[in-house]
Amino acid sequence: MCPGVKSVTPQDGYRLMLVFENGERRIFNASPLLSKGIFRELSDETRFRDVRVSFDTVEWGNGADICPEELYSESTPVE
């Protein structure tokens, strides 16, 4: 079972600093998603930075979200 997201902080370059329920800190690069569907709106950096934790994942004001499994598996650990 994948841990849920506890906190999110937007970073430069359309990246997210994530802290998971298990205490791990990981960086997720959202850039590849910005050319797809609802995520296109997030190429506006102001909109991208309007990210928040919703239940166990992240969500933006336009309703875009990413499942916690993808956030975890596609992110890199922070040393």
VENBEL-V84954 format. One line per field, one symbol per residue. ss: DSSP state (2 for helix, 1 for strand, 0 for the rest). phi: phi as a letter, one per 40 degrees, with the letter a starting at -180 (. if undefined). psi: psi as a letter, one per 30 degrees, with the letter a starting at -180 (. if undefined). A space follows every 10 residues. Layout:
# VENBEL-V84954
ss->???
phi->???
psi->???
This chain:
# VENBEL-V84954
ss->0000111111 1000111111 0000111110 2222202222 2220222200 1111001111 0000110222 222001100
phi->.cccccabbc bcgfbbcbbc dcgcbabbcc dcccbbfccd ccccdccccc cacbfbbbab ccgcabcccc dcccbbccc
psi->kkklkelkkk llghlkjkkl fgfkklkkjf efffgkbffe fffjeeeefh klkjcgalkl fgfklkkfee eefglkkk.
